[in-house]
Amino acid sequence: MDHDDLLARIAWLYYIEDLTQKEIARRFHMSRVKVTRLLKKAREKGLVEIRIANVRTSHLPLERSLRVEFGLADAMVIPTPVRPEDLRPALGEATAAYLNRLLRPGTLVGLGMGRTLSEIPNFMEPQEDGTCHFIEMVGGIGRGLSFDSYKVSSLLADRCGGEVEHVYTPVIVETATTRQALLCDPQIRSVLDRAAKSDLALVSVGTVDLDSFLFQAGYTDEAGIEMLQNRGAVGDVLGHFFDINGQPVPSPIDERLIGLSLDELKRIPTVICVAGGLPKVPSILGALRGGYVDVLITDEDTARAIVEREVQTVERRA
């Protein structure tokens, strides 16, 4: 988030949505004095006249709609790139900017898995004060993909001058017996127990098709995808599948999955979901309805489609 964008967001909330400076300070994790100073800066730069001027503002009503419709603590909507291949890096950059503002010394950050999350370290500003501690919420993943999850979490820690704890197992093991044995290992169990106590979590959501993260990594096959679709699954988070209303959908990999449960994820105070693209609309919608997300970072086309679908659903039920 560049400086003008931050000024515009704060000015919009203060002048258009009538939030108090105290409420804005709480939302942006800053002092009231800083909010006052930024509002003054917005006026000095000519961003505030009768309207908020000179910067893109079409995303602000969408962000408000997402917060209102789904009870989110926050939402961040970026322009949809012209080229689809630019979407993940753009979301990674936006998330890095969000984290650079949010993180504080001592923050414990739980890490999920996903190709979009792997872009975040590329844009994090270097920190020298040991800003936070990163901890993985699932086992490692890397086969069949262009990145290694252990490398992603290590890069994040390096950028922030912090430390990282890995879960040194595959995210999905061969048998349920193997899973139980690994979860009895004191080191693995202690990392997952600490991950469940994270201050905030970074996750993405997967689709249930041949572009699925788990399919691309070789953890399920076409028959497995078809079975999940027949059961009504539309997406997954941390390898756990859910339907369009956010209800869990049983999967054969559940008994072989090393990671936090959906209930443990929901107990983390702030879960930030980073995901975009129209194919992910059902996945994101299910995650929002299931209450697995507190903050959503997505793109404009995706945000608009999500809000429209939710409004249509509410109208049909009325």
Secondary structure, DSSP 8 states (H G I E B T S, - for coil): --HHHHHHHHHIIIIIS---HHHHHHHHTS-HHHHHHHHHHHHHTT-BSSSB-SS--THHHHHHHHHHHHT-SEEEEE---SSGGGHHHHHHHHHHHHHHHH--TTEEEEE---TTGGGGGGG----SS--EEEEESB-B--TTSSS-HHHHHHHHHHHHT-EEE---SBSB-S-HHHHHHHHTSHHHHHHHHHHTT-SEEEE--B-SSTT-HHHHTTSS-HHHHHHHHHTT--EEETTEEE-TTS-EE--TTGGGB-B--HHHHHTSSEEEEE--SGGGHHHHHHHHHTT--SEEEEEHHHHHHHHHHHHHHHHHH-
